[in-house]
Amino acid sequence: MFTTRSPLPATRLRWPGSLRWPGSICCLVSLCWLALGALPPTAGAQQPAEARPPLVSELASDAPEVRHDTRSEAERDRVQALALAAHGRLLFQRQEFAAALRRYQRAWRYDPRAVNVLREIVPLAFGLNRPDEATRYAILAAESQTTDAQLLTQLGDYLTTQHELARAAGLYARALEQMPDGDALASALLHLKLGGLHLAQAEFDQAAARFDVARQTYDQPERAGLTDNQIEQLRERIVPAWPLMAEASLQSGKLERAEELFARAGRANQNPGWLAFQRARIAARRRDWDEALRQVDDYWQQAQPPAPGAAGYELLAEVLQQTQPDRVAARQEVRRRLAERLERRPDEVEAADFLGRLWREDKQPQQARQVYAAALEKNPGDLRLLAGLAATLLEADDAGDALPALGRLVQASDGSLAGLGEPLERLMADPPRVQQLLDLAGKQLDQRQLAEGAALAVAQIAVQARQWEAAEKLFQQAASEPRPGKLEVLTVWGLSMFLAQQHARAAAALQLAIREDATGDRAAELYHYQSSALALNDQTDDAVRAARRAAALEPDSAEFLSRIPLIYYQAGRDREAEEAYRELLDRFDGDADIQTRDVLREARLVLSNLCVRGDRYDEGVEWLEQVLDEFPEDTGARNDLGYLWADRGEHLERALRMTRAAVAADPENKAYRDSLGWALFRLGKHAEALDELKLAAGAGEAAVEPDGEPDGGADGVVLDHLGDAHWQLGQHAQAQAAWRRALEALQGQETPADVALRQAIEAKLRRPAN
């Protein structure tokens, strides 16, 4: 089904202290020109006067017309691709480079076998200062046809920086296949990279196998034919990787190899304590607990800074538990060792936190409190220790001492209680304890005895408890205190109310923050948040005014300007939304910044929705085509365009491929499942369609109850499609049940499309079963 854009999707809440965006990333595409056999536009070539998205009529004005005929869909796509490519070359000759790029991209999507078109896309996108767009297509080219090992490696490096690890591994593997014979150094380095990627994805056997190839090359350089210079290059890369290689062997169960590699790493880093720790881990895997304890004792005495960390303390606890059958005695021994270590190293925060947690687990809050208090004397601002102390006091139901501890925590963390985690969740699940804390804070506030910072902490707890008046009184007190500062407190107030869906209160608090910083560094951000709160409170005009102020203060931000059309769209003011979106695209479509391109992608998706909602099918399709021109693997656009084509009976094979790809990217998305099912239905594959539509309507076979009724909660369109599939397979009772549920789902929905759908379903229900 066609996915409606979610309301205000660009709202990205940032806690005070982190209110800026990262810059554009650098892409490695310089080799693409040579690898694809093309040259970029000349440096002095004229750039297009404007990058405004062309209207459908403009795009088609001088494009060659492709007439419908009796050829197959694949043949028609091939002809269309050739026509688009020809149009692109014509536009390129006119020096209309942005429009030419779009034509080439669409030609490739219509027929990915058009190799020459890919050779045009990458250098042209790069020449237009769109390196990320160029890289996307270079990766597609590499995955399908590039045989240049160096380019494949560089693109794999880029995908690694983008955390697309599986895809990067695929490119590295292809680079290995294309590696010239005799290039043992490059091959070993690629195996190192692949080993790291497999290890990061917990694919330990594959990681160990890849690392072994690199190790063998290093250990037998003469056999590999390495020169002295190449041996040195490999040494520089492989020595820092010994710990990773050892870890892969350990996790894959190759314990002797892990021991050997950890020994190599230990010699390299000259840290005998670290090596003892790794040997203890290996002994524990062998279940040789006596040896593990010996190694733990060795490492415990020798470990050099940095401290062994939580993993070391966890290993100590595990080994002692295994060597001492008495659990109580084992935990006592762990605590004794940790206490001794803290006497020698009182600034070792992780040891103190681990010991404090042990006391808390054993329901000994007084001892835990002493550990945290002593550690905080040496590390007064450490968030883990502050959170541990506050959690201890909350768990002990000691509200009197918990209040100042909570105050210290929020003052050290820019107003956030996030560090409390589960203890805070347990508190909120116990309303009487919450009320006790709120009552005590209120009493101390009235008596002017409330500890500094506590008002801000308890205000947020009051918000979660939905006690709005108490929260606002506490926020007002917090705003008068010196730390973390009035502006920070007012911002936390507004964001807390926003997240609690108290939009009017959020807007009012953010207005106070705006008055505090009307033209400062955060003013635009505050107006931005306020516009969202006002919009969600149905104050559309006020929301637009706030959004315009934010955009005026940050004129180079596409995200801030995009708030204006989103507000109109959410309010159902489609004409104003479309005008504002077109203004956004006119203004920023020449900007290559990554986040700006993403904002414009969302704008085109919403414009498509507006056009479809307004019965302008061709324009709706064109906006989706433009999204896929630039982002050829965009899941939402693939789904929406595939569904529109399937619903109209157009480009059905392509619609099927696109909706399959959308489902593969997000298998739990029921709208995508419906689109795939509808494409299958339109192609006459009714049994396959039914399987997908059942998943879309509910949960597979559970989507239809034993009495034949579809499961509740499904969308009316999905249920209508499900009924059609049942009917075509002769399952008339199930079809009628699905259609009746569709009518129930559509009750109260009065858009023209919903009314028309209800009428169509009612007509189906009147059909005789034969």
C-alpha positions, -999 to +999 in steps of 0.1 A: +000+000+000+010+036-005+027+048+027+015+081+041+043+102+053+044+104+091+036+137+108+065+160+114+092+134+107+121+158+107+118+166+145+151+155+160+152+162+197+187+169+210+194+173+247+211+206+257+248+205+251+246+187+217+226+209+195+246+209+162+250+186+132+281+169+118+295+181+085+295+163+052+315+131+049+343+128+024+338+101-003+365+082-022+353+084-058+383+098-077+392+064-092+356+059-105+363+080-136+391+057-147+374+025-136+342+033-155+361+047-185+348+082-183+360+117-177+343+144-156+329+176-171+355+201-178+363+225-150+351+255-170+318+239-180+288+261-173+267+249-144+229+250-146+214+283-136+191+267-111+186+232-097+148+235-093+131+201-098+116+201-133+079+196-136+066+165-154+057+186-184+092+200-186+108+167-183+088+153-211+088+183-234+117+172-256+122+136-244+117+111-272+083+095-270+080+058-265+049+043-280+031+013-264+034-018-285+032-056-281+067-061-268+074-075-234+078-052-204+116-059-203+118-049-240+098-017-234+120-008-204+151-013-226+137+011-252+127+036-225+162+035-211+177+042-245+154+071-249+162+085-215+199+081-221+196+099-254+177+127-237+204+129-211+231+133-237+211+161-254+208+179-220+245+174-214+253+190-247+231+220-237+252+221-205+221+214-184+241+190-162+217+185-133+189+175-156+212+153-177+223+135-145+187+127-136+180+113-171+211+091-169+201+078-135+166+070-146+179+053-177+200+030-155+171+022-132+149+012-162+177-010-176+206-017-152+225-034-181+230+000-196+268+000-188+275+032-207+250+052-187+267+042-154+300+056-170+282+089-174+266+091-139+295+088-116+318+115-130+289+138-138+276+136-102+311+142-089+315+172-112+282+186-098+297+185-063+275+155-053+301+131-040+277+110-020+254+106-049+284+096-071+295+071-045+261+054-043+262+048-081+298+038-080+290+012-054+261-001-075+285-002-105+311-020-085+287-046-072+274-054-107+302-049-131+334-032-119+365-054-121+390-029-107+403-043-074+416-009-062+382+008-067+364-021-051+387-018-021+382+020-018+344+017-021+345-011+006+364+013+028+337+039+023+309+015+031+328+005+063+328+041+074+290+041+068+287+010+089+273-011+060+296-039+070+280-068+051+280-048+019+316-037+024+326-073+029+310-082-004+331-056-022+363-067-005+356-103-015+351-092-051+383-072-049+401-104-039+387-122-068+399-095-092+433-092-075+462-097-099+482-129-094+513-122-073+500-092-054+504-110-021+506-078+000+473-063-013+457-097-008+469-101+028+457-065+036+423-073+022+420-105+042+428-084+073+400-060+065+376-088+058+386-105+091+378-073+110+344-069+093+335-105+101+346-101+137+325-069+140+295-089+128+302-118+152+310-141+123+339-156+142+347-186+120+349-165+089+369-139+107+395-164+120+398-179+085+405-145+069+430-135+096+448-169+091+455-161+055+470-127+064+490-143+093+504-171+070+515-144+045+533-125+072+549-157+087+561-170+053+571-138+033+595-156+011+569-181+000+546-152-007+573-134-026+572-102-005+601-077-007+616-062+025+596-031+019+564-051+016+571-071+047+575-038+066+542-025+052+524-057+062+541-056+097+527-021+103+492-033+096+493-068+112+510-061+145+482-038+158+457-064+146+471-093+167+445-087+195+416-088+170+430-120+153+434-136+187+399-126+197+385-142+165+403-174+172+391-174+208+355-169+199+357-195+172+370-221+196+406-222+182+422-219+217+457-229+208+458-204+180+443-177+202+469-183+229+497-180+203+482-147+189+476-132+223+512-140+232+523-121+200+501-092+210+514-092+245+550-090+233+540-061+211+522-041+237+546-051+265+518-054+290+521-087+310+490-081+330+469-078+299+484-110+286+476-128+319+440-116+316+437-131+281+453-164+292+428-164+320+400-161+295+414-190+275+417-211+306+381-203+315+370-214+280+388-247+286+371-249+320+405-252+336+395-231+366+426-236+386+448-223+358+423-195+352+426-184+388+464-185+387+463-162+356+437-140+372+460-136+402+489-128+380+470-103+360+455-088+391+489-080+405+505-069+372+478-050+353+490-016+342+468+014+335+444+015+319+426-007+345+412-041+334+377-027+333+344-043+339+353-074+318+382-081+342+360-078+372+334-100+356+361-127+349+373-125+385+338-131+398+332-160+373+365-178+382+361-174+419+326-187+417+338-218+398+367-225+422+347-219+453+315-239+454+301-218+483+285-189+464+285-166+495+321-172+501+330-166+465+312-132+464+329-123+497+363-130+481+354-109+450+344-080+473+376-084+494+398-083+463+380-053+449+382-034+482+420-041+484+424-029+448+405+003+456+427+010+486+457+009+462+439+027+434+411+048+448+406+066+414+397+033+396+361+042+388+351+009+372+363-011+402+343+010+426+312+009+403+315-030+401+319-033+439+290-010+445+268-030+422+278-063+440+266-048+473+234-036+457+227-070+442+232-085+477+207-060+492+234-042+512+227-006+504+247+008+533+279-008+521+272+002+485+266+038+496+300+038+514+318+025+483+302+052+460+307+080+485+344+071+489+350+069+452+332+102+446+356+119+469+384+111+443+361+114+412+334+139+422+319+144+387+319+108+374+284+100+360+286+063+367+294+068+404+267+095+407+241+073+391+252+044+412+248+063+444+214+077+434+203+043+424+214+028+457+195+054+477+163+050+455+165+012+459+169+016+497+138+038+497+159+065+513+141+095+498+158+120+521+193+113+509+182+103+474+171+139+466+206+155+469+221+126+451+197+130+422+205+167+422+243+160+419+236+136+390+215+160+369+239+189+375+268+167+361+248+154+331+233+186+316+199+179+332+195+143+322+184+114+343+192+089+316+221+074+336+198+059+362+184+033+338+166+004+354+165+018+390+145+048+376+121+024+357+115+004+389+108+036+408+083+047+382+066+013+384+059+019+421+035+049+423+035+051+462+073+055+462+071+081+435+045+100+455+066+098+486+095+113+467+074+141+452+058+149+486+091+151+503+105+173+475+075+196+476+078+199+514+115+207+513+108+232+485+082+250+506+107+251+535+135+262+512+155+231+522+156+213+488+191+205+477+205+223+447+197+203+415+171+181+431+142+203+418+153+196+382+156+158+388+123+154+406+106+177+381+114+151+354+101+123+376+069+143+381+065+146+343+069+108+340+043+105+367+020+129+348+018+153+377+020+184+356+015+211+382+041+197+406+065+193+377+061+230+366+066+242+402+098+222+405+110+234+370+105+270+381+126+264+412+153+247+391+154+277+367+163+300+396+194+279+405+229+286+392+235+250+378+230+237+352+218+272+341+184+288+334+185+282+297+194+246+301+166+240+326+140+257+305+150+237+275+148+204+295+114+216+308+101+221+272+116+189+258+103+168+288+068+181+283+071+176+245+081+139+250+052+135+274+029+148+247+019+179+267+023+201+237+008+233+251+029+231+282+060+223+261+053+253+238+050+276+269+082+264+285+101+267+252+088+303+249+104+311+282+136+296+269+133+317+238+130+348+259+162+338+277+181+333+244+160+353+218+189+358+194+216+335+208+231+303+196+202+281+206+173+304+195+168+288+161+167+253+177+142+265+204+119+280+178+122+248+158+111+227+188+084+251+197+070+250+161+066+212+165+048+216+199+025+242+186+017+222+155+009+191+175-014+213+197-033+223+165-020+259+166-010+258+130-005+295+123+015+300+155+036+270+146+044+284+111+054+317+126+078+299+150+092+278+122+097+309+100+117+325+129+139+294+132+145+294+094+153+331+094+179+326+122+194+297+103+190+306+067+214+279+055+194+251+072+171+231+049+159+212+080+146+243+096+129+256+065+113+222+059+094+225+091+070+251+075+056+227+048+055+199+072+033+219+096+009+227+067+009+191+056+001+179+091-028+204+093-042+192+060-035+225+043-022+208+011-020+238-012+002+258+012+022+226+020+030+220-017+039+257-023+063+256+007+079+224-004+085+237-039+101+268-023+123+245-002+134+226-033+140+257-054+162+271-027+183+241-017+183+216-046+218+227-056+232+220-021+253+188-018+253+186+020+243+150+031+217+161+056+202+187+031+199+160+005+180+138+030+156+167+038+149+171+001+144+134-003+117+136+024+102+166+007+098+148-026+082+118-008+057+141+008+051+159-024+043+126-040+018+119-013+002+153-018-001+147-055-016+112-051-040+126-025-050+153-050-056+128-078-025+139-098-011+104-104+016+113-129+031+141-108+031+118-078+050+092-098+074+118-110+083+129-075+090+093-065+111+088-096+132+118-086+138+103-052+150+071-068+171+089-093+192+103-065+187+074-039+182+044-061+178+021-031+154+042-010+130+017+006+100+039+010+101+053-025+105+018-039+075+006-020+053+037-029+062+037-066+059-001-069+025+001-053+013+029-075+023+010-106+008-022-094-025-005-085-026+010-120-015-022-137+016-006-150+053-018-151+042-049-131+074-068-133+093-037-122+067-031-094+073-066-082+110-062-081+107-029-062+082-042-036+103-073-031+133-051-024+113-030+001+101-061+020+136-075+020+148-043+036+120-042+062+102-075+065+081-064+095+065-035+076+029-045+068+024-017+042+054-031+023+039-066+025+007-054+012+024-037-018+042-069-026+010-089-023-008-065-045+019-066-072+018-105-071-020-103-073-019-080-104+004-104-121-020-132-115+001-150-088-029-152-064-016-179-041+017-161-035-003-129-031-025-144-005+005-154+017+019-118+016-015-102+022-021-124+052+012-112+067+001-076+059-033-080+075-020-096+107+005-124+113+005-150+086-020-177+091-031-160+123-044-131+102-076-151+097-094-165+127-108-200+127-143-187+120-129-171+088-128-135+101-096-115+095-077-104+126-085-070+140-063-039+136-055-042+099-059-013+074-090-012+053-071-012+020-050-042+031-082-061+041-098-052+008-068-067-010-069-098+012-105-103+003-097-100-034-070-126-031-093-150-013-120-145-039-098-152-068-088-185-052-124-195-047-124-189-009-155-168-009-164-170+027-129-158+038-132-130+011-165-117+025-151-118+060-121-098+050-143-073+031-167-069+061-137-062+084-124-037+058-157-018+060-154-017+098-118-003+095-130+024+071-159+036+093-156+073+101-131+079+073-146+104+049-119+113+024-130+108-012-107+078-016-122+062+015-157+068+004-150+053-030-133+023-015-163+016+008-187+018-021-165-007-041-163-031-012-201-029-007-205-038-043-182-068-039-202-081-010-234-081-031-218-104-057-230-139-058-204-165-049-206-182-082 
